[in-house]
Amino acid sequence: MTGPSGVAVVQRLVPAPPDVVYAEWTNPEAFREWMCPRPAIATDVAIDARPGGKLRIDIEERGHEFFVTGEYLTVDPPSTLSFTWWCSTWPIDTPTSVVTVSFEARPGETTLMTIRHELLPDHLADQHETGWRAIAGQLANHAV
C-alpha cells in the first residue's frame, strides 16, 4: 500500500484486541520477539514508552550489527503510538523519520493495525514497506 514518496503504509488484521496488540509494542521482551524482518533479529531492545522517552533496537542480520534509535512522540494506549526512527546504516545527515501505529478494534476480538512510516528517504520507502509487512505478520503470529 505504497503512499506518497517517502511514506510506507502497512495494514494487518491481528487476532487479538487492541490493548493486547498495543502492549506488544511497549513490552521490550515481546517487542524483541517479533521486531525486525527475518533473518534480522533484535538482539537488545530499550523502550521508555512515554512522550520524550527513548527507543533503541540493536539488530543483527547475517553477521552485520546496526541499530535504530528514536524518541516517543505519542503514547495513547490502546489506540496510537508514534516515535521517531533513525537507522545507523543511513548516512549521518539523513533526517529522522516518524513511525505512527494505530490500533482499531474490529469484530471477533481482532485489531486492525496500521503502521505508517513517514519522512523516509525516497529510495528507502519500498524497502521499509516490505520490512513492516513482514514485521506485522510476525507480530500477528506472536500475538496469537
N, CA, C and O atoms as CSV, one atom per row, in Angstrom:
chain,resi,resn,atom,element,x,y,z
A,1,MET,N,N,0.842,-1.175,0.000
A,1,MET,CA,C,0.000,0.000,0.000
A,1,MET,C,C,0.888,1.239,0.000
A,1,MET,O,O,0.789,2.072,0.902
A,2,THR,N,N,1.728,1.364,-0.974
A,2,THR,CA,C,2.657,2.485,-1.036
A,2,THR,C,C,1.903,3.795,-1.168
A,2,THR,O,O,1.017,3.946,-2.009
A,3,GLY,N,N,2.281,4.740,-0.311
A,3,GLY,CA,C,1.648,6.055,-0.318
A,3,GLY,C,C,2.521,7.028,-1.086
A,3,GLY,O,O,3.211,6.644,-2.029
A,4,PRO,N,N,2.489,8.307,-0.675
A,4,PRO,CA,C,3.331,9.307,-1.324
A,4,PRO,C,C,4.811,8.965,-1.162
A,4,PRO,O,O,5.183,8.118,-0.349
A,5,SER,N,N,5.623,9.621,-1.930
A,5,SER,CA,C,7.061,9.408,-1.865
A,5,SER,C,C,7.547,9.570,-0.430
A,5,SER,O,O,7.160,10.513,0.259
A,6,GLY,N,N,8.392,8.650,0.015
A,6,GLY,CA,C,8.945,8.734,1.361
A,6,GLY,C,C,8.030,8.220,2.448
A,6,GLY,O,O,8.288,8.439,3.632
A,7,VAL,N,N,6.940,7.526,2.057
A,7,VAL,CA,C,5.978,7.009,3.027
A,7,VAL,C,C,5.752,5.528,2.765
A,7,VAL,O,O,5.573,5.111,1.621
A,8,ALA,N,N,5.761,4.734,3.839
A,8,ALA,CA,C,5.418,3.313,3.764
A,8,ALA,C,C,4.218,3.094,4.677
A,8,ALA,O,O,4.221,3.532,5.827
A,9,VAL,N,N,3.184,2.414,4.163
A,9,VAL,CA,C,1.985,2.146,4.952
A,9,VAL,C,C,1.653,0.665,4.845
A,9,VAL,O,O,1.599,0.105,3.750
A,10,VAL,N,N,1.433,0.039,5.997
A,10,VAL,CA,C,1.081,-1.375,6.054
A,10,VAL,C,C,-0.097,-1.534,7.007
A,10,VAL,O,O,-0.105,-0.962,8.097
A,11,GLN,N,N,-1.091,-2.312,6.590
A,11,GLN,CA,C,-2.206,-2.647,7.472
A,11,GLN,C,C,-2.255,-4.151,7.646
A,11,GLN,O,O,-1.962,-4.910,6.722
A,12,ARG,N,N,-2.635,-4.575,8.859
A,12,ARG,CA,C,-2.701,-6.010,9.151
A,12,ARG,C,C,-3.773,-6.244,10.197
A,12,ARG,O,O,-3.839,-5.531,11.198
A,13,LEU,N,N,-4.603,-7.230,9.970
A,13,LEU,CA,C,-5.575,-7.646,10.968
A,13,LEU,C,C,-4.868,-8.610,11.916
A,13,LEU,O,O,-4.344,-9.641,11.495
A,14,VAL,N,N,-4.862,-8.261,13.188
A,14,VAL,CA,C,-4.160,-9.059,14.198
A,14,VAL,C,C,-5.203,-9.754,15.068
A,14,VAL,O,O,-6.151,-9.109,15.514
A,15,PRO,N,N,-5.049,-11.065,15.321
A,15,PRO,CA,C,-6.058,-11.824,16.067
A,15,PRO,C,C,-5.960,-11.629,17.588
A,15,PRO,O,O,-5.786,-12.586,18.343
A,16,ALA,N,N,-6.076,-10.376,18.010
A,16,ALA,CA,C,-6.052,-10.038,19.440
A,16,ALA,C,C,-6.674,-8.650,19.584
A,16,ALA,O,O,-6.660,-7.874,18.628
A,17,PRO,N,N,-7.221,-8.318,20.760
A,17,PRO,CA,C,-7.810,-6.994,20.956
A,17,PRO,C,C,-6.743,-5.895,21.003
A,17,PRO,O,O,-5.571,-6.180,21.248
A,18,PRO,N,N,-7.151,-4.629,20.765
A,18,PRO,CA,C,-6.186,-3.528,20.704
A,18,PRO,C,C,-5.254,-3.396,21.907
A,18,PRO,O,O,-4.072,-3.102,21.730
A,19,ASP,N,N,-5.756,-3.606,23.123
A,19,ASP,CA,C,-4.876,-3.456,24.292
A,19,ASP,C,C,-3.748,-4.479,24.279
A,19,ASP,O,O,-2.635,-4.179,24.711
A,20,VAL,N,N,-4.023,-5.679,23.789
A,20,VAL,CA,C,-3.000,-6.727,23.712
A,20,VAL,C,C,-1.978,-6.392,22.624
A,20,VAL,O,O,-0.773,-6.539,22.829
A,21,VAL,N,N,-2.467,-5.942,21.466
A,21,VAL,CA,C,-1.562,-5.614,20.354
A,21,VAL,C,C,-0.709,-4.401,20.725
A,21,VAL,O,O,0.495,-4.384,20.467
A,22,TYR,N,N,-1.325,-3.402,21.324
A,22,TYR,CA,C,-0.593,-2.208,21.764
A,22,TYR,C,C,0.529,-2.604,22.733
A,22,TYR,O,O,1.652,-2.113,22.626
A,23,ALA,N,N,0.215,-3.488,23.668
A,23,ALA,CA,C,1.207,-3.929,24.661
A,23,ALA,C,C,2.403,-4.610,24.010
A,23,ALA,O,O,3.513,-4.548,24.540
A,24,GLU,N,N,2.193,-5.260,22.866
A,24,GLU,CA,C,3.310,-5.886,22.149
A,24,GLU,C,C,4.356,-4.842,21.745
A,24,GLU,O,O,5.544,-5.152,21.661
A,25,TRP,N,N,3.913,-3.607,21.496
A,25,TRP,CA,C,4.800,-2.530,21.062
A,25,TRP,C,C,5.512,-1.843,22.220
A,25,TRP,O,O,6.483,-1.119,21.998
A,26,THR,N,N,5.054,-2.054,23.442
A,26,THR,CA,C,5.629,-1.337,24.584
A,26,THR,C,C,6.329,-2.248,25.581
A,26,THR,O,O,6.961,-1.761,26.519
A,27,ASN,N,N,6.230,-3.552,25.399
A,27,ASN,CA,C,6.905,-4.520,26.264
A,27,ASN,C,C,8.191,-4.968,25.570
A,27,ASN,O,O,8.126,-5.625,24.531
A,28,PRO,N,N,9.368,-4.625,26.127
A,28,PRO,CA,C,10.626,-4.939,25.436
A,28,PRO,C,C,10.820,-6.417,25.117
A,28,PRO,O,O,11.345,-6.750,24.055
A,29,GLU,N,N,10.405,-7.308,26.013
A,29,GLU,CA,C,10.598,-8.739,25.771
A,29,GLU,C,C,9.735,-9.217,24.604
A,29,GLU,O,O,10.206,-9.964,23.746
A,30,ALA,N,N,8.474,-8.788,24.573
A,30,ALA,CA,C,7.589,-9.173,23.473
A,30,ALA,C,C,8.075,-8.546,22.165
A,30,ALA,O,O,8.163,-9.222,21.140
A,31,PHE,N,N,8.390,-7.249,22.209
A,31,PHE,CA,C,8.840,-6.497,21.037
A,31,PHE,C,C,10.039,-7.181,20.378
A,31,PHE,O,O,10.108,-7.293,19.154
A,32,ARG,N,N,10.961,-7.627,21.189
A,32,ARG,CA,C,12.178,-8.272,20.694
A,32,ARG,C,C,11.869,-9.547,19.893
A,32,ARG,O,O,12.605,-9.906,18.974
A,33,GLU,N,N,10.779,-10.217,20.254
A,33,GLU,CA,C,10.428,-11.487,19.607
A,33,GLU,C,C,9.967,-11.321,18.157
A,33,GLU,O,O,10.212,-12.199,17.330
A,34,TRP,N,N,9.310,-10.216,17.844
A,34,TRP,CA,C,8.725,-10.088,16.503
A,34,TRP,C,C,9.285,-8.927,15.680
A,34,TRP,O,O,9.077,-8.871,14.468
A,35,MET,N,N,9.987,-8.010,16.325
A,35,MET,CA,C,10.534,-6.862,15.589
A,35,MET,C,C,11.674,-7.327,14.688
A,35,MET,O,O,12.398,-8.265,15.020
A,36,CYS,N,N,11.820,-6.681,13.577
A,36,CYS,CA,C,12.848,-6.930,12.558
A,36,CYS,C,C,12.414,-8.042,11.608
A,36,CYS,O,O,12.087,-9.146,12.044
A,37,PRO,N,N,12.412,-7.750,10.311
A,37,PRO,CA,C,12.044,-8.780,9.330
A,37,PRO,C,C,13.125,-9.852,9.281
A,37,PRO,O,O,14.301,-9.542,9.090
A,38,ARG,N,N,12.739,-11.086,9.448
A,38,ARG,CA,C,13.710,-12.178,9.432
A,38,ARG,C,C,14.424,-12.231,8.092
A,38,ARG,O,O,13.782,-12.001,7.067
A,39,PRO,N,N,15.719,-12.522,8.047
A,39,PRO,CA,C,16.526,-13.149,9.092
A,39,PRO,C,C,17.088,-12.181,10.138
A,39,PRO,O,O,17.780,-12.627,11.053
A,40,ALA,N,N,16.821,-10.890,10.040
A,40,ALA,CA,C,17.308,-9.951,11.054
A,40,ALA,C,C,16.627,-10.246,12.386
A,40,ALA,O,O,15.467,-10.655,12.424
A,41,ILE,N,N,17.357,-10.034,13.475
A,41,ILE,CA,C,16.778,-10.206,14.804
A,41,ILE,C,C,17.174,-9.019,15.680
A,41,ILE,O,O,18.245,-8.432,15.526
A,42,ALA,N,N,16.282,-8.691,16.595
A,42,ALA,CA,C,16.576,-7.662,17.592
A,42,ALA,C,C,17.342,-8.349,18.714
A,42,ALA,O,O,16.799,-9.205,19.413
A,43,THR,N,N,18.598,-7.974,18.884
A,43,THR,CA,C,19.416,-8.598,19.926
A,43,THR,C,C,19.226,-7.919,21.275
A,43,THR,O,O,19.432,-8.540,22.318
A,44,ASP,N,N,18.836,-6.650,21.261
A,44,ASP,CA,C,18.555,-5.929,22.503
A,44,ASP,C,C,17.566,-4.815,22.186
A,44,ASP,O,O,17.610,-4.221,21.109
A,45,VAL,N,N,16.680,-4.541,23.128
A,45,VAL,CA,C,15.656,-3.521,22.944
A,45,VAL,C,C,15.542,-2.707,24.225
A,45,VAL,O,O,15.476,-3.266,25.320
A,46,ALA,N,N,15.518,-1.391,24.086
A,46,ALA,CA,C,15.252,-0.495,25.213
A,46,ALA,C,C,14.046,0.362,24.840
A,46,ALA,O,O,14.067,1.065,23.831
A,47,ILE,N,N,13.000,0.300,25.655
A,47,ILE,CA,C,11.762,1.031,25.409
A,47,ILE,C,C,11.406,1.838,26.639
A,47,ILE,O,O,11.293,1.293,27.737
A,48,ASP,N,N,11.230,3.130,26.459
A,48,ASP,CA,C,10.717,4.023,27.505
A,48,ASP,C,C,9.499,4.716,26.895
A,48,ASP,O,O,9.568,5.868,26.467
A,49,ALA,N,N,8.373,3.978,26.867
A,49,ALA,CA,C,7.185,4.394,26.123
A,49,ALA,C,C,6.406,5.488,26.856
A,49,ALA,O,O,5.370,5.239,27.473
A,50,ARG,N,N,6.939,6.693,26.766
A,50,ARG,CA,C,6.279,7.901,27.263
A,50,ARG,C,C,6.735,9.028,26.358
A,50,ARG,O,O,7.830,8.949,25.801
A,51,PRO,N,N,5.936,10.081,26.189
A,51,PRO,CA,C,6.391,11.178,25.335
A,51,PRO,C,C,7.764,11.686,25.770
A,51,PRO,O,O,7.971,12.037,26.932
A,52,GLY,N,N,8.686,11.720,24.831
A,52,GLY,CA,C,10.063,12.115,25.124
A,52,GLY,C,C,10.955,10.953,25.530
A,52,GLY,O,O,12.174,11.106,25.607
A,53,GLY,N,N,10.357,9.783,25.793
A,53,GLY,CA,C,11.130,8.593,26.155
A,53,GLY,C,C,11.860,8.043,24.936
A,53,GLY,O,O,11.462,8.288,23.797
A,54,LYS,N,N,12.917,7.310,25.186
A,54,LYS,CA,C,13.772,6.806,24.104
A,54,LYS,C,C,13.448,5.366,23.722
A,54,LYS,O,O,12.928,4.582,24.516
A,55,LEU,N,N,13.777,5.056,22.477
A,55,LEU,CA,C,13.665,3.719,21.908
A,55,LEU,C,C,15.001,3.383,21.277
A,55,LEU,O,O,15.593,4.212,20.585
A,56,ARG,N,N,15.476,2.176,21.511
A,56,ARG,CA,C,16.679,1.707,20.828
A,56,ARG,C,C,16.512,0.221,20.550
A,56,ARG,O,O,16.120,-0.560,21.418
A,57,ILE,N,N,16.826,-0.148,19.299
A,57,ILE,CA,C,16.766,-1.545,18.870
A,57,ILE,C,C,18.135,-1.899,18.308
A,57,ILE,O,O,18.556,-1.338,17.297
A,58,ASP,N,N,18.829,-2.824,18.955
A,58,ASP,CA,C,20.087,-3.347,18.421
A,58,ASP,C,C,19.734,-4.546,17.550
A,58,ASP,O,O,18.985,-5.427,17.971
A,59,ILE,N,N,20.273,-4.575,16.339
A,59,ILE,CA,C,19.863,-5.552,15.334
A,59,ILE,C,C,21.078,-6.283,14.783
A,59,ILE,O,O,22.148,-5.701,14.601
A,60,GLU,N,N,20.887,-7.582,14.520
A,60,GLU,CA,C,21.913,-8.390,13.856
A,60,GLU,C,C,21.255,-9.047,12.655
A,60,GLU,O,O,20.191,-9.656,12.766
A,61,GLU,N,N,21.911,-8.914,11.492
A,61,GLU,CA,C,21.408,-9.548,10.283
A,61,GLU,C,C,22.571,-10.100,9.484
A,61,GLU,O,O,23.396,-9.356,8.954
A,62,ARG,N,N,22.619,-11.427,9.407
A,62,ARG,CA,C,23.651,-12.114,8.622
A,62,ARG,C,C,25.051,-11.627,8.975
A,62,ARG,O,O,25.873,-11.366,8.096
A,63,GLY,N,N,25.308,-11.509,10.276
A,63,GLY,CA,C,26.642,-11.129,10.738
A,63,GLY,C,C,26.890,-9.638,10.818
A,63,GLY,O,O,27.940,-9.225,11.312
A,64,HIS,N,N,25.974,-8.821,10.358
A,64,HIS,CA,C,26.117,-7.366,10.434
A,64,HIS,C,C,25.310,-6.835,11.610
A,64,HIS,O,O,24.168,-7.242,11.823
A,65,GLU,N,N,25.905,-5.927,12.367
A,65,GLU,CA,C,25.217,-5.326,13.501
A,65,GLU,C,C,24.966,-3.851,13.229
A,65,GLU,O,O,25.839,-3.148,12.720
A,66,PHE,N,N,23.762,-3.385,13.574
A,66,PHE,CA,C,23.406,-1.980,13.439
A,66,PHE,C,C,22.311,-1.686,14.450
A,66,PHE,O,O,21.896,-2.578,15.189
A,67,PHE,N,N,21.843,-0.456,14.492
A,67,PHE,CA,C,20.811,-0.118,15.469
A,67,PHE,C,C,19.861,0.934,14.922
A,67,PHE,O,O,20.167,1.652,13.970
A,68,VAL,N,N,18.691,1.000,15.560
A,68,VAL,CA,C,17.691,2.023,15.290
A,68,VAL,C,C,17.462,2.763,16.595
A,68,VAL,O,O,17.359,2.148,17.656
A,69,THR,N,N,17.383,4.085,16.516
A,69,THR,CA,C,17.075,4.887,17.697
A,69,THR,C,C,15.863,5.757,17.393
A,69,THR,O,O,15.546,6.044,16.239
A,70,GLY,N,N,15.201,6.161,18.459
A,70,GLY,CA,C,14.044,7.030,18.292
A,70,GLY,C,C,13.611,7.620,19.613
A,70,GLY,O,O,14.159,7.329,20.676
A,71,GLU,N,N,12.597,8.464,19.497
A,71,GLU,CA,C,12.005,9.108,20.663
A,71,GLU,C,C,10.492,9.043,20.508
A,71,GLU,O,O,9.957,9.317,19.434
A,72,TYR,N,N,9.809,8.679,21.588
A,72,TYR,CA,C,8.353,8.585,21.541
A,72,TYR,C,C,7.728,9.969,21.451
A,72,TYR,O,O,8.090,10.880,22.195
A,73,LEU,N,N,6.786,10.109,20.528
A,73,LEU,CA,C,6.065,11.360,20.314
A,73,LEU,C,C,4.649,11.286,20.902
A,73,LEU,O,O,4.215,12.189,21.618
A,74,THR,N,N,3.943,10.203,20.591
A,74,THR,CA,C,2.572,10.000,21.059
A,74,THR,C,C,2.479,8.636,21.718
A,74,THR,O,O,2.889,7.627,21.144
A,75,VAL,N,N,1.943,8.613,22.916
A,75,VAL,CA,C,1.714,7.365,23.640
A,75,VAL,C,C,0.283,7.448,24.164
A,75,VAL,O,O,0.024,8.048,25.208
A,76,ASP,N,N,-0.650,6.832,23.416
A,76,ASP,CA,C,-2.070,6.921,23.719
A,76,ASP,C,C,-2.692,5.524,23.681
A,76,ASP,O,O,-3.346,5.153,22.707
A,77,PRO,N,N,-2.477,4.746,24.766
A,77,PRO,CA,C,-2.982,3.377,24.763
A,77,PRO,C,C,-4.513,3.334,24.816
A,77,PRO,O,O,-5.119,4.196,25.453
A,78,PRO,N,N,-5.140,2.381,24.182
A,78,PRO,CA,C,-4.555,1.413,23.248
A,78,PRO,C,C,-4.769,1.792,21.786
A,78,PRO,O,O,-4.907,0.910,20.938
A,79,SER,N,N,-4.799,3.100,21.472
A,79,SER,CA,C,-5.154,3.462,20.100
A,79,SER,C,C,-4.002,3.917,19.221
A,79,SER,O,O,-3.998,3.613,18.028
A,80,THR,N,N,-3.018,4.641,19.767
A,80,THR,CA,C,-1.967,5.215,18.918
A,80,THR,C,C,-0.625,5.234,19.630
A,80,THR,O,O,-0.532,5.459,20.837
A,81,LEU,N,N,0.395,4.990,18.845
A,81,LEU,CA,C,1.778,5.061,19.326
A,81,LEU,C,C,2.589,5.649,18.177
A,81,LEU,O,O,2.493,5.169,17.048
A,82,SER,N,N,3.389,6.684,18.449
A,82,SER,CA,C,4.273,7.196,17.395
A,82,SER,C,C,5.635,7.515,17.991
A,82,SER,O,O,5.770,7.865,19.163
A,83,PHE,N,N,6.641,7.378,17.129
A,83,PHE,CA,C,8.021,7.598,17.565
A,83,PHE,C,C,8.872,7.937,16.362
A,83,PHE,O,O,8.551,7.575,15.231
A,84,THR,N,N,9.965,8.641,16.623
A,84,THR,CA,C,10.918,8.913,15.555
A,84,THR,C,C,11.727,7.648,15.302
A,84,THR,O,O,11.761,6.739,16.132
A,85,TRP,N,N,12.379,7.604,14.138
A,85,TRP,CA,C,13.114,6.402,13.701
A,85,TRP,C,C,14.322,6.852,12.895
A,85,TRP,O,O,14.188,7.549,11.889
A,86,TRP,N,N,15.481,6.454,13.340
A,86,TRP,CA,C,16.711,6.721,12.597
A,86,TRP,C,C,17.583,5.481,12.693
A,86,TRP,O,O,17.773,4.928,13.776
A,87,CYS,N,N,18.117,5.044,11.549
A,87,CYS,CA,C,18.902,3.810,11.477
A,87,CYS,C,C,20.379,4.128,11.289
A,87,CYS,O,O,20.737,5.010,10.509
A,88,SER,N,N,21.230,3.407,12.004
A,88,SER,CA,C,22.674,3.655,11.950
A,88,SER,C,C,23.291,3.326,10.595
A,88,SER,O,O,24.437,3.697,10.338
A,89,THR,N,N,22.553,2.635,9.720
A,89,THR,CA,C,23.075,2.349,8.380
A,89,THR,C,C,22.807,3.501,7.416
A,89,THR,O,O,23.316,3.495,6.296
A,90,TRP,N,N,22.021,4.483,7.832
A,90,TRP,CA,C,21.734,5.635,6.990
A,90,TRP,C,C,22.881,6.629,7.067
A,90,TRP,O,O,23.583,6.679,8.077
A,91,PRO,N,N,23.087,7.418,6.025
A,91,PRO,CA,C,24.085,8.494,6.107
A,91,PRO,C,C,23.761,9.409,7.293
A,91,PRO,O,O,22.591,9.653,7.587
A,92,ILE,N,N,24.776,9.903,7.958
A,92,ILE,CA,C,24.620,10.673,9.189
A,92,ILE,C,C,23.704,11.885,9.019
A,92,ILE,O,O,23.059,12.306,9.979
A,93,ASP,N,N,23.640,12.449,7.811
A,93,ASP,CA,C,22.818,13.643,7.591
A,93,ASP,C,C,21.386,13.314,7.158
A,93,ASP,O,O,20.636,14.212,6.773
A,94,THR,N,N,21.000,12.025,7.218
A,94,THR,CA,C,19.641,11.627,6.864
A,94,THR,C,C,18.679,12.117,7.944
A,94,THR,O,O,18.895,11.850,9.126
A,95,PRO,N,N,17.622,12.828,7.557
A,95,PRO,CA,C,16.657,13.283,8.564
A,95,PRO,C,C,15.966,12.112,9.265
A,95,PRO,O,O,15.845,11.018,8.713
A,96,THR,N,N,15.530,12.365,10.464
A,96,THR,CA,C,14.794,11.371,11.239
A,96,THR,C,C,13.412,11.176,10.627
A,96,THR,O,O,12.765,12.138,10.215
A,97,SER,N,N,12.970,9.933,10.571
A,97,SER,CA,C,11.636,9.632,10.060
A,97,SER,C,C,10.695,9.406,11.254
A,97,SER,O,O,11.131,9.408,12.405
A,98,VAL,N,N,9.412,9.214,10.967
A,98,VAL,CA,C,8.415,9.045,12.030
A,98,VAL,C,C,7.540,7.838,11.725
A,98,VAL,O,O,7.029,7.689,10.615
A,99,VAL,N,N,7.375,6.974,12.731
A,99,VAL,CA,C,6.505,5.804,12.643
A,99,VAL,C,C,5.283,6.066,13.519
A,99,VAL,O,O,5.415,6.415,14.693
A,100,THR,N,N,4.091,5.896,12.941
A,100,THR,CA,C,2.850,6.003,13.700
A,100,THR,C,C,2.103,4.686,13.540
A,100,THR,O,O,1.876,4.216,12.425
A,101,VAL,N,N,1.726,4.099,14.671
A,101,VAL,CA,C,0.998,2.841,14.656
A,101,VAL,C,C,-0.363,3.092,15.301
A,101,VAL,O,O,-0.452,3.594,16.421
A,102,SER,N,N,-1.422,2.733,14.571
A,102,SER,CA,C,-2.763,2.870,15.131
A,102,SER,C,C,-3.394,1.491,15.272
A,102,SER,O,O,-3.108,0.569,14.509
A,103,PHE,N,N,-4.261,1.382,16.275
A,103,PHE,CA,C,-4.879,0.112,16.629
A,103,PHE,C,C,-6.392,0.337,16.702
A,103,PHE,O,O,-6.869,1.086,17.555
A,104,GLU,N,N,-7.157,-0.322,15.795
A,104,GLU,CA,C,-8.601,-0.158,15.746
A,104,GLU,C,C,-9.276,-1.488,16.044
A,104,GLU,O,O,-9.002,-2.494,15.389
A,105,ALA,N,N,-10.169,-1.487,17.044
A,105,ALA,CA,C,-10.908,-2.698,17.390
A,105,ALA,C,C,-11.773,-3.123,16.210
A,105,ALA,O,O,-12.413,-2.303,15.552
A,106,ARG,N,N,-11.771,-4.404,15.970
A,106,ARG,CA,C,-12.603,-4.992,14.924
A,106,ARG,C,C,-13.364,-6.175,15.531
A,106,ARG,O,O,-13.003,-6.665,16.601
A,107,PRO,N,N,-14.416,-6.631,14.848
A,107,PRO,CA,C,-15.202,-7.744,15.395
A,107,PRO,C,C,-14.345,-8.979,15.674
A,107,PRO,O,O,-13.319,-9.217,15.036
A,108,GLY,N,N,-14.807,-9.745,16.648
A,108,GLY,CA,C,-14.148,-11.010,16.954
A,108,GLY,C,C,-12.834,-10.862,17.701
A,108,GLY,O,O,-11.923,-11.672,17.533
A,109,GLU,N,N,-12.735,-9.807,18.542
A,109,GLU,CA,C,-11.509,-9.625,19.339
A,109,GLU,C,C,-10.272,-9.507,18.449
A,109,GLU,O,O,-9.208,-10.034,18.774
A,110,THR,N,N,-10.426,-8.812,17.328
A,110,THR,CA,C,-9.291,-8.580,16.434
A,110,THR,C,C,-8.995,-7.083,16.382
A,110,THR,O,O,-9.792,-6.257,16.825
A,111,THR,N,N,-7.827,-6.757,15.829
A,111,THR,CA,C,-7.384,-5.365,15.728
A,111,THR,C,C,-6.869,-5.102,14.328
A,111,THR,O,O,-6.078,-5.873,13.784
A,112,LEU,N,N,-7.332,-3.993,13.748
A,112,LEU,CA,C,-6.726,-3.527,12.508
A,112,LEU,C,C,-5.564,-2.626,12.915
A,112,LEU,O,O,-5.768,-1.537,13.450
A,113,MET,N,N,-4.360,-3.085,12.660
A,113,MET,CA,C,-3.140,-2.338,12.983
A,113,MET,C,C,-2.641,-1.675,11.706
A,113,MET,O,O,-2.460,-2.334,10.682
A,114,THR,N,N,-2.422,-0.368,11.774
A,114,THR,CA,C,-1.892,0.377,10.645
A,114,THR,C,C,-0.546,0.974,11.048
A,114,THR,O,O,-0.449,1.712,12.028
A,115,ILE,N,N,0.482,0.648,10.285
A,115,ILE,CA,C,1.822,1.192,10.503
A,115,ILE,C,C,2.078,2.180,9.369
A,115,ILE,O,O,2.052,1.811,8.195
A,116,ARG,N,N,2.325,3.430,9.730
A,116,ARG,CA,C,2.611,4.474,8.737
A,116,ARG,C,C,3.986,5.055,9.058
A,116,ARG,O,O,4.176,5.676,10.104
A,117,HIS,N,N,4.932,4.852,8.162
A,117,HIS,CA,C,6.311,5.321,8.343
A,117,HIS,C,C,6.534,6.460,7.356
A,117,HIS,O,O,6.578,6.240,6.146
A,118,GLU,N,N,6.675,7.681,7.877
A,118,GLU,CA,C,6.771,8.877,7.053
A,118,GLU,C,C,8.159,9.510,7.141
A,118,GLU,O,O,8.958,9.199,8.024
A,119,LEU,N,N,8.409,10.397,6.201
A,119,LEU,CA,C,9.660,11.167,6.132
A,119,LEU,C,C,10.868,10.279,5.867
A,119,LEU,O,O,11.991,10.613,6.243
A,120,LEU,N,N,10.627,9.150,5.219
A,120,LEU,CA,C,11.721,8.266,4.822
A,120,LEU,C,C,12.434,8.838,3.608
A,120,LEU,O,O,11.814,9.499,2.775
A,121,PRO,N,N,13.737,8.586,3.503
A,121,PRO,CA,C,14.387,8.899,2.226
A,121,PRO,C,C,13.632,8.142,1.121
A,121,PRO,O,O,13.319,6.962,1.285
A,122,ASP,N,N,13.344,8.802,0.017
A,122,ASP,CA,C,12.525,8.211,-1.049
A,122,ASP,C,C,12.986,6.814,-1.449
A,122,ASP,O,O,12.162,5.923,-1.655
A,123,HIS,N,N,14.295,6.617,-1.558
A,123,HIS,CA,C,14.812,5.330,-2.021
A,123,HIS,C,C,14.655,4.210,-0.987
A,123,HIS,O,O,14.925,3.050,-1.298
A,124,LEU,N,N,14.222,4.539,0.242
A,124,LEU,CA,C,14.051,3.521,1.281
A,124,LEU,C,C,12.590,3.177,1.568
A,124,LEU,O,O,12.319,2.253,2.335
A,125,ALA,N,N,11.648,3.902,0.968
A,125,ALA,CA,C,10.232,3.690,1.282
A,125,ALA,C,C,9.776,2.268,0.945
A,125,ALA,O,O,9.140,1.622,1.778
A,126,ASP,N,N,10.082,1.769,-0.246
A,126,ASP,CA,C,9.647,0.424,-0.628
A,126,ASP,C,C,10.282,-0.639,0.266
A,126,ASP,O,O,9.613,-1.585,0.681
A,127,GLN,N,N,11.564,-0.484,0.560
A,127,GLN,CA,C,12.263,-1.433,1.439
A,127,GLN,C,C,11.609,-1.467,2.816
A,127,GLN,O,O,11.413,-2.542,3.384
A,128,HIS,N,N,11.270,-0.299,3.356
A,128,HIS,CA,C,10.650,-0.255,4.676
A,128,HIS,C,C,9.225,-0.801,4.642
A,128,HIS,O,O,8.783,-1.437,5.600
A,129,GLU,N,N,8.504,-0.560,3.549
A,129,GLU,CA,C,7.163,-1.138,3.454
A,129,GLU,C,C,7.239,-2.663,3.457
A,129,GLU,O,O,6.444,-3.319,4.130
A,130,THR,N,N,8.172,-3.223,2.721
A,130,THR,CA,C,8.371,-4.677,2.714
A,130,THR,C,C,8.722,-5.168,4.112
A,130,THR,O,O,8.191,-6.179,4.572
A,131,GLY,N,N,9.626,-4.445,4.790
A,131,GLY,CA,C,10.024,-4.830,6.143
A,131,GLY,C,C,8.880,-4.755,7.134
A,131,GLY,O,O,8.688,-5.673,7.931
A,132,TRP,N,N,8.113,-3.664,7.094
A,132,TRP,CA,C,6.977,-3.524,8.015
A,132,TRP,C,C,5.916,-4.578,7.742
A,132,TRP,O,O,5.272,-5.052,8.678
A,133,ARG,N,N,5.716,-4.958,6.481
A,133,ARG,CA,C,4.744,-6.018,6.164
A,133,ARG,C,C,5.176,-7.330,6.833
A,133,ARG,O,O,4.355,-8.026,7.431
A,134,ALA,N,N,6.462,-7.659,6.728
A,134,ALA,CA,C,6.968,-8.883,7.360
A,134,ALA,C,C,6.841,-8.793,8.885
A,134,ALA,O,O,6.430,-9.753,9.536
A,135,ILE,N,N,7.191,-7.652,9.438
A,135,ILE,CA,C,7.120,-7.460,10.887
A,135,ILE,C,C,5.674,-7.575,11.376
A,135,ILE,O,O,5.427,-8.192,12.412
A,136,ALA,N,N,4.709,-6.987,10.643
A,136,ALA,CA,C,3.301,-7.072,11.026
A,136,ALA,C,C,2.841,-8.531,11.055
A,136,ALA,O,O,2.080,-8.930,11.937
A,137,GLY,N,N,3.306,-9.317,10.090
A,137,GLY,CA,C,2.977,-10.737,10.078
A,137,GLY,C,C,3.575,-11.478,11.268
A,137,GLY,O,O,2.924,-12.326,11.877
A,138,GLN,N,N,4.817,-11.148,11.590
A,138,GLN,CA,C,5.472,-11.775,12.738
A,138,GLN,C,C,4.755,-11.403,14.031
A,138,GLN,O,O,4.577,-12.250,14.906
A,139,LEU,N,N,4.342,-10.143,14.159
A,139,LEU,CA,C,3.596,-9.717,15.347
A,139,LEU,C,C,2.265,-10.457,15.429
A,139,LEU,O,O,1.886,-10.937,16.498
A,140,ALA,N,N,1.553,-10.551,14.306
A,140,ALA,CA,C,0.259,-11.248,14.300
A,140,ALA,C,C,0.419,-12.694,14.764
A,140,ALA,O,O,-0.413,-13.200,15.517
A,141,ASN,N,N,1.473,-13.354,14.323
A,141,ASN,CA,C,1.716,-14.744,14.747
A,141,ASN,C,C,2.094,-14.811,16.225
A,141,ASN,O,O,1.720,-15.759,16.915
A,142,HIS,N,N,2.825,-13.821,16.713
A,142,HIS,CA,C,3.255,-13.793,18.113
A,142,HIS,C,C,2.097,-13.489,19.050
A,142,HIS,O,O,2.044,-14.018,20.160
A,143,ALA,N,N,1.163,-12.638,18.615
A,143,ALA,CA,C,0.061,-12.199,19.473
A,143,ALA,C,C,-1.016,-13.272,19.653
A,143,ALA,O,O,-1.885,-13.133,20.514
A,144,VAL,N,N,-0.968,-14.341,18.850
A,144,VAL,CA,C,-1.993,-15.387,18.917
A,144,VAL,C,C,-1.940,-16.103,20.250
A,144,VAL,O,O,-2.729,-17.016,20.492
